Amino acid sequence: MRTTVLTALVVAVIATAAAPAEKARKPRLDLRAAPRMAFSPVNVLLTAELTGGDDVDQYYCPEIEWNWDDGGKSVHESDCPPLEAGGTFERRFTAQHAFRQAGTYNVKVTMRKANRPVAVATATVTVRPGAGDMSSTEPY
């Protein structure tokens, strides 16, 4: 009887150890622009935010690259302390950019970790010609 109980206990411990751990859910990267439509020249505030999911370490302290779709790029390299167990990390990143000419711009933000993209999001900004802007001949 003692052997049967001990065997059952050992089998239960092995089965528990072999059970797969719950897989972490990756957050989704969203990108918002404010304003999304304006007259030139305009300063636009862009907000990239990780929504949902778990605090997965590959999203901790990322490099953020902004591609403005007007020939310009900006890169923000993070300098963070090591992630501690149970620690939290930044989920919202902002940048401001001046669009000087009329056009439709597909702004893209890329989060990188160890030079590998881990998340990408895009937002469209529409800029119409403002007073004195001769960059477009289209009537609005």
DOPAPA-958469 format. One record per residue (C-alpha): x, y, z; residue in three letters; residue number from 1. Coordinates in pm, whole numbers. Layout:
// DOPAPA-958469
@X = X | Y = Y | Z = Z | residu = ALA | num = NUM
...
END
This chain:
// DOPAPA-958469
@X = 0 | Y = 0 | Z = 0 | residu = MET | num = 1
@X = 279 | Y = 235 | Z = 90 | residu = ARG | num = 2
@X = 449 | Y = 172 | Z = -247 | residu = THR | num = 3
@X = 125 | Y = 244 | Z = -434 | residu = THR | num = 4
@X = 75 | Y = 579 | Z = -257 | residu = VAL | num = 5
@X = 439 | Y = 677 | Z = -312 | residu = LEU | num = 6
@X = 420 | Y = 579 | Z = -680 | residu = THR | num = 7
@X = 100 | Y = 780 | Z = -727 | residu = ALA | num = 8
@X = 260 | Y = 1080 | Z = -557 | residu = LEU | num = 9
@X = 571 | Y = 1061 | Z = -779 | residu = VAL | num = 10
@X = 356 | Y = 1030 | Z = -1092 | residu = VAL | num = 11
@X = 147 | Y = 1335 | Z = -987 | residu = ALA | num = 12
@X = 462 | Y = 1544 | Z = -928 | residu = VAL | num = 13
@X = 607 | Y = 1444 | Z = -1266 | residu = ILE | num = 14
@X = 278 | Y = 1520 | Z = -1443 | residu = ALA | num = 15
@X = 260 | Y = 1863 | Z = -1278 | residu = THR | num = 16
@X = 620 | Y = 1943 | Z = -1373 | residu = ALA | num = 17
@X = 559 | Y = 1834 | Z = -1732 | residu = ALA | num = 18
@X = 243 | Y = 2043 | Z = -1769 | residu = ALA | num = 19
@X = 305 | Y = 2334 | Z = -2008 | residu = PRO | num = 20
@X = 323 | Y = 2677 | Z = -1848 | residu = ALA | num = 21
@X = 63 | Y = 2927 | Z = -1959 | residu = GLU | num = 22
@X = 199 | Y = 3111 | Z = -2262 | residu = LYS | num = 23
@X = 230 | Y = 3489 | Z = -2227 | residu = ALA | num = 24
@X = 1 | Y = 3689 | Z = -2453 | residu = ARG | num = 25
@X = 174 | Y = 3946 | Z = -2672 | residu = LYS | num = 26
@X = 38 | Y = 4300 | Z = -2656 | residu = PRO | num = 27
@X = -78 | Y = 4481 | Z = -2971 | residu = ARG | num = 28
@X = 83 | Y = 4810 | Z = -3080 | residu = LEU | num = 29
@X = -163 | Y = 5086 | Z = -3173 | residu = ASP | num = 30
@X = -71 | Y = 5424 | Z = -3323 | residu = LEU | num = 31
@X = -282 | Y = 5741 | Z = -3300 | residu = ARG | num = 32
@X = -222 | Y = 6082 | Z = -3457 | residu = ALA | num = 33
@X = -363 | Y = 6413 | Z = -3337 | residu = ALA | num = 34
@X = -472 | Y = 6583 | Z = -3548 | residu = PRO | num = 35
@X = -525 | Y = 6327 | Z = -3824 | residu = ARG | num = 36
@X = -622 | Y = 6599 | Z = -4071 | residu = MET | num = 37
@X = -500 | Y = 6961 | Z = -4075 | residu = ALA | num = 38
@X = -374 | Y = 7248 | Z = -4287 | residu = PHE | num = 39
@X = -1 | Y = 7296 | Z = -4345 | residu = SER | num = 40
@X = 223 | Y = 7362 | Z = -4170 | residu = PRO | num = 41
@X = 113 | Y = 7147 | Z = -3877 | residu = VAL | num = 42
@X = 269 | Y = 6982 | Z = -3573 | residu = ASN | num = 43
@X = 124 | Y = 6636 | Z = -3516 | residu = VAL | num = 44
@X = 145 | Y = 6441 | Z = -3191 | residu = LEU | num = 45
@X = 171 | Y = 6066 | Z = -3240 | residu = LEU | num = 46
@X = 108 | Y = 5817 | Z = -2961 | residu = THR | num = 47
@X = 214 | Y = 5453 | Z = -2988 | residu = ALA | num = 48
@X = 63 | Y = 5234 | Z = -2720 | residu = GLU | num = 49
@X = 88 | Y = 4866 | Z = -2631 | residu = LEU | num = 50
@X = -262 | Y = 4740 | Z = -2551 | residu = THR | num = 51
@X = -372 | Y = 4411 | Z = -2399 | residu = GLY | num = 52
@X = -143 | Y = 4119 | Z = -2350 | residu = GLY | num = 53
@X = 109 | Y = 4061 | Z = -2077 | residu = ASP | num = 54
@X = 425 | Y = 4250 | Z = -1984 | residu = ASP | num = 55
@X = 649 | Y = 4035 | Z = -2203 | residu = VAL | num = 56
@X = 1022 | Y = 4105 | Z = -2161 | residu = ASP | num = 57
@X = 1080 | Y = 4147 | Z = -2536 | residu = GLN | num = 58
@X = 873 | Y = 4467 | Z = -2513 | residu = TYR | num = 59
@X = 1076 | Y = 4607 | Z = -2222 | residu = TYR | num = 60
@X = 1298 | Y = 4903 | Z = -2304 | residu = CYS | num = 61
@X = 1268 | Y = 4887 | Z = -2684 | residu = PRO | num = 62
@X = 1426 | Y = 5109 | Z = -2946 | residu = GLU | num = 63
@X = 1151 | Y = 5313 | Z = -3113 | residu = ILE | num = 64
@X = 1183 | Y = 5415 | Z = -3478 | residu = GLU | num = 65
@X = 943 | Y = 5669 | Z = -3630 | residu = TRP | num = 66
@X = 923 | Y = 5682 | Z = -4011 | residu = ASN | num = 67
@X = 741 | Y = 6005 | Z = -4100 | residu = TRP | num = 68
@X = 684 | Y = 5922 | Z = -4472 | residu = ASP | num = 69
@X = 816 | Y = 6265 | Z = -4567 | residu = ASP | num = 70
@X = 1176 | Y = 6154 | Z = -4605 | residu = GLY | num = 71
@X = 1252 | Y = 6180 | Z = -4233 | residu = GLY | num = 72
@X = 1305 | Y = 5926 | Z = -3955 | residu = LYS | num = 73
@X = 1359 | Y = 5954 | Z = -3582 | residu = SER | num = 74
@X = 1503 | Y = 5689 | Z = -3353 | residu = VAL | num = 75
@X = 1477 | Y = 5681 | Z = -2975 | residu = HIS | num = 76
@X = 1714 | Y = 5440 | Z = -2804 | residu = GLU | num = 77
@X = 1608 | Y = 5352 | Z = -2452 | residu = SER | num = 78
@X = 1846 | Y = 5328 | Z = -2159 | residu = ASP | num = 79
@X = 1670 | Y = 5126 | Z = -1891 | residu = CYS | num = 80
@X = 1774 | Y = 4935 | Z = -1580 | residu = PRO | num = 81
@X = 1738 | Y = 4556 | Z = -1592 | residu = PRO | num = 82
@X = 1379 | Y = 4431 | Z = -1569 | residu = LEU | num = 83
@X = 1307 | Y = 4290 | Z = -1226 | residu = GLU | num = 84
@X = 1060 | Y = 4010 | Z = -1157 | residu = ALA | num = 85
@X = 712 | Y = 4152 | Z = -1121 | residu = GLY | num = 86
@X = 828 | Y = 4489 | Z = -1258 | residu = GLY | num = 87
@X = 626 | Y = 4696 | Z = -1500 | residu = THR | num = 88
@X = 741 | Y = 4885 | Z = -1805 | residu = PHE | num = 89
@X = 643 | Y = 5170 | Z = -2035 | residu = GLU | num = 90
@X = 353 | Y = 5095 | Z = -2268 | residu = ARG | num = 91
@X = 306 | Y = 5443 | Z = -2420 | residu = ARG | num = 92
@X = 550 | Y = 5633 | Z = -2641 | residu = PHE | num = 93
@X = 494 | Y = 5976 | Z = -2797 | residu = THR | num = 94
@X = 663 | Y = 6188 | Z = -3060 | residu = ALA | num = 95
@X = 584 | Y = 6515 | Z = -3231 | residu = GLN | num = 96
@X = 657 | Y = 6594 | Z = -3595 | residu = HIS | num = 97
@X = 608 | Y = 6899 | Z = -3817 | residu = ALA | num = 98
@X = 458 | Y = 6839 | Z = -4160 | residu = PHE | num = 99
@X = 539 | Y = 7145 | Z = -4372 | residu = ARG | num = 100
@X = 378 | Y = 7045 | Z = -4701 | residu = GLN | num = 101
@X = 40 | Y = 6916 | Z = -4811 | residu = ALA | num = 102
@X = 8 | Y = 6543 | Z = -4864 | residu = GLY | num = 103
@X = -106 | Y = 6213 | Z = -4721 | residu = THR | num = 104
@X = 153 | Y = 6063 | Z = -4488 | residu = TYR | num = 105
@X = 155 | Y = 5703 | Z = -4369 | residu = ASN | num = 106
@X = 352 | Y = 5731 | Z = -4046 | residu = VAL | num = 107
@X = 502 | Y = 5404 | Z = -3920 | residu = LYS | num = 108
@X = 639 | Y = 5324 | Z = -3576 | residu = VAL | num = 109
@X = 859 | Y = 5018 | Z = -3524 | residu = THR | num = 110
@X = 957 | Y = 4876 | Z = -3185 | residu = MET | num = 111
@X = 1288 | Y = 4692 | Z = -3195 | residu = ARG | num = 112
@X = 1467 | Y = 4473 | Z = -2942 | residu = LYS | num = 113
@X = 1822 | Y = 4359 | Z = -3021 | residu = ALA | num = 114
@X = 1783 | Y = 4506 | Z = -3374 | residu = ASN | num = 115
@X = 1480 | Y = 4284 | Z = -3443 | residu = ARG | num = 116
@X = 1133 | Y = 4435 | Z = -3499 | residu = PRO | num = 117
@X = 889 | Y = 4313 | Z = -3231 | residu = VAL | num = 118
@X = 590 | Y = 4534 | Z = -3322 | residu = ALA | num = 119
@X = 487 | Y = 4772 | Z = -3602 | residu = VAL | num = 120
@X = 192 | Y = 5010 | Z = -3636 | residu = ALA | num = 121
@X = 87 | Y = 5279 | Z = -3887 | residu = THR | num = 122
@X = -137 | Y = 5584 | Z = -3888 | residu = ALA | num = 123
@X = -239 | Y = 5814 | Z = -4174 | residu = THR | num = 124
@X = -204 | Y = 6191 | Z = -4148 | residu = VAL | num = 125
@X = -367 | Y = 6409 | Z = -4414 | residu = THR | num = 126
@X = -228 | Y = 6759 | Z = -4458 | residu = VAL | num = 127
@X = -406 | Y = 7006 | Z = -4684 | residu = ARG | num = 128
@X = -240 | Y = 7318 | Z = -4824 | residu = PRO | num = 129
@X = -247 | Y = 7607 | Z = -4578 | residu = GLY | num = 130
@X = -209 | Y = 7977 | Z = -4647 | residu = ALA | num = 131
@X = 98 | Y = 8032 | Z = -4860 | residu = GLY | num = 132
@X = 163 | Y = 7659 | Z = -4919 | residu = ASP | num = 133
@X = 238 | Y = 7612 | Z = -5288 | residu = MET | num = 134
@X = 332 | Y = 7242 | Z = -5252 | residu = SER | num = 135
@X = 3 | Y = 7131 | Z = -5409 | residu = SER | num = 136
@X = -186 | Y = 7265 | Z = -5705 | residu = THR | num = 137
@X = -499 | Y = 7060 | Z = -5630 | residu = GLU | num = 138
@X = -802 | Y = 7262 | Z = -5524 | residu = PRO | num = 139
@X = -958 | Y = 7157 | Z = -5193 | residu = TYR | num = 140
END
